[in-house]
Amino acid sequence: MKDMFKEDNSKSQIMEERESIRGKLIYYQELIYQNEKREKEEGELEI
């Protein structure tokens, strides 16, 4: 019985880690997109 619970805990922990990594990835992709968008707008203003 203990082994089953142990396995479930590790699986849920791995899923939580994946979700947090996915959240960070989406956050950084959005940050990069915003920076590129701003750089393009600044570039257009200089020209």
Buried (B, 14 or more C-beta within 10 A) or exposed (E): EEEEEEEEEEEEEEEEEEEEEEEEEEEEEEEEEEEEEEEEEEEEEEE
